[in-house]
C-alpha cells in the first residue's frame, strides 16, 4: 500500500494542504521538514480523510494523488 504525507504549507491561492503519495517520486513533494506522515492507505481518499485531522482544507496532489484532486 502506498505511503502518504500532507504538506504543512498551504498552496497559494486555494489554501489547500496537498496530500502526496510519498512512494511515487513526485517532483512536487514538499521538503521533509514540511511533511506530516499520514501512513499507508490503499487509495488517496483514505489519506485525504486522515489529513483532515490536521487541516480542514485538503486536496490530493494533481500529479501523484490525482484521483483526490478537486481544485
N, C-alpha and C positions, 0 to 999 in steps of 0.2 A: 504494500500500500504506500502511496506517495506521502511524503512528509511535507507539511505546510507551515508557513510563517505568515505573520501580518506585519506590515510596515508601521513603525511607531509614528512616522511622519505622514500627515495627511497630504493628499495630492492638491496642488494648486488648482483653483477653480472649483472642482467638485467637492473638495474637502473630505473625500473618501480615504479610508485606510485600506490599501490594497493587500489582498491575500495572494500569496505566491506559492507555487509548487517548488519547494526547495530542492527537489531532486531533478528538476527539469533543465538546469543550466541556463535559466532565463537571464538574459542580459540586463534586465531591469530590476533585478533583485536589489533590495536596499543593502547598505553596508551591514556587517554583522552587528554593530552596536545599535542599529535601528530596527532590529528584528525581534519579534516576540514569537517564540516557538509555540505552535498550536498542536502539533502531534501528527500522527498518521491517520489518514481518512481514505476511504475508498473513492470519494469524489470531492470536488471542491465545495459542494453545498454543505457538507458537514464541517469543513474548515471555516466557511463563512459564518456558520452558526456559532462556532467556538470563538471566532474573532469578535462577535457581537457581545461577548462577555467583557471585552476590553473597550470597544468603541461602538457607538450607535450607527455611524456611517461607514459601512464596509462594502467593498466591491472586489470581485475577482480581477486579477491582472488580465488584460486583454491578450497577452502573449502566452502565459503559462497556466492560466485558470479561466480560459475564455468562456467555458460553459456557465460561469458565475459572473461574468462581466455584464453589467447592466447600464453603466453610464460612461 
